[in-house]
Amino acid sequence: DIQMTQSPSSLSASVGDRVTITCRASQGIRNDLGWYQQKPGKAPKRLISAASSLQSGVPSRFSGSGSGTEFTLTISSLQPEDFATYYCLQHNGYPWTFGQGTKVEIK
Amino acid sequence: EVQLVQSGAEVKKPGESLKISCKGSGYTFATYWIGWVRQMPGKGLEWMGMIYPSDSDTRYSPSFQGLVTISADKSISTAYLQWSSLRASDTAMYYCTRQTGEYWGQGALVTVSS
């Protein structure tokens, strides 16, 4: 199985802060990775596909980068509605695997 | 508009069987993979497996192989997740999702308790 190590597991940040979340794959996965946002009681929502493609309707403050084994999700200026849990998902090899999640909390 | 609509919450006893559903609309159901994702209370997302409705090609995570069965009926645009004998540890929210998570169902809460 391909292991996805996501860090940090949680972070506290203020509105306007720049936030970076990282996922590392245990082996190369090209750019077969997505980033998802989940708010309490809601289904996840995909923000980024193919490591760096912003989904339609997602604010441009979200961006993704990386290829191979290291990937990042960046929120350039954190907004109140961005407080949520974020996950990466690799779909390069079976079984697909999620990162452990990063909970972004208000400082 | 693409939609995945899941069946409702279920409360079951250990040992009982269960089949939950996910109905797709707004697209050609048969030609997109449908996956299932588990989220145990207060925990992260776990990919369980997926099915290609056109030919019922199915892939399972080893963690769930033999514990659940994924199926689909393309004639009614519906995918299923089923258990033959539930355990308390199956208590979780279950989501269906299309392909690589571009669309998600609303989730189905399964509670297994004696």
Interface residues (C-beta under 8 A of the other chain):
Chain A: D1 G34 Y36 Q38 A43 P44 K45 R46 S49 Q55 T85 Y87 L89 H91 Y94 P95 W96 T97 F98 G99 Q100 G101
Chain B: G35 V37 G44 L45 E46 W47 G49 M50 R59 Y60 S61 P62 S63 Y95 T97 T100 G101 E102 W104 G105 Q106 G107
